[in-house]
Amino acid sequence: MKEDVLRNNLISLRKNKGLTQKELAISLNYSDKVISKWERGESVPNVEALEQIAHFYHCSIDDLINENLDSDEETITSSALKVVKVSGTSKLFNLSIFIPLAIWIIATFYGPRYFVVFGFGFLIYWIYYGLKISKVSFHSQYEGHDIKIVNKPSKIEFFIDENLVDGNYSWFAFHLKLTGKINQKTIKANVSNNLFVKCEIFVE
């Protein structure tokens, strides 16, 4: 692997997407220090990280480690569609998970009994929280056609003009890829569910 090529591609892709290192770190679930080391060439992503980065930028690992990425950058960026969250929990509720977590951590200083009791309470809230934030839907448009992603704890469905074109029926599925067609164009939706549900839709 040519480390300088990889480093330059990572910097170029991030800037082309208009992200700071901290914003990218949140999206990839890494620290901004790790992102910074990758971009300075002090370390390189492992295979798992490369797969995650390629998935995030809608490209292949070969694109990341080869010098021909620049010619594909514009295509990758221009294919992204604007996605609007039309239903789901509020930002305030999304952040509420940190309150019982903080209480549980504090409880550890008062002995094992408090740790167990508050840990059980946190587990119950975590389940409730997961069920709530998983109920979310996203909307987009392409060439006058309506695109809708409906995510629930037990399933996720991809609609084009109210017609179901793809879906997954697993409980709390992570990092899903859904596809559909509009006028011979492939519409792809990437839905991630690390802590908050996020959706990206693009055209190939």
C-alpha positions, 0 to 999 in steps of 0.5 A: 500500500502506498501510504502517501497516496492513501493519506492524500485520498483520505484528506481529499475525500473528507474535504470534498465532503465538507467534513472536519476531522471531528465530524468524520470521527463521529461518523466512523466511530473513531476518535479525531486523534486517529483520523488525524494520525491517518491523514498525517501518515503516522498510522494506517487504517486496518482492513476493517477500518478501510472497509468502513471508510470505503462504505462511508465514501461510496467507493472501493478499498482499491479507490482509497489506496490508488492514485486514480481516486481524484478522477472519481471524486466528482462523481461520488459527491454529485451522486449524493441526494439530499435526505430529510428526516421526517419523523423520529425522536428529538435531539434532546431525547437522543442525548437523554441516554447519557443521563442514566449512563452517568448515574450508573457510573456514579453509582459504582463509587457507592458499592456493588449493590448500587452498581447492580441496581442502577445497572439494571435500571440503565439496561431497561432504559437502554432497551426502551431507548433503542426501541424509540430511536429506531422508529424513524423515517427519511425522505428524498427525491430524484427526478420527481420521484419520492424516495422514503426509508422507514426504519423500525426496530424489527425492519427497514423498508425502502419505498419509491413512489409509495412502492416497496422496492427493498427491505430487511426484516432483522431486529436492530440491523446495523449498516444496511444497504438497500437498492431500487431503480428510477429510470434505469438509475440505481438508487442506493440507501445506506442506513447506519445505526450505531447510536443514532440512525443515519441515512444516506441516499445516492444515485449510481 
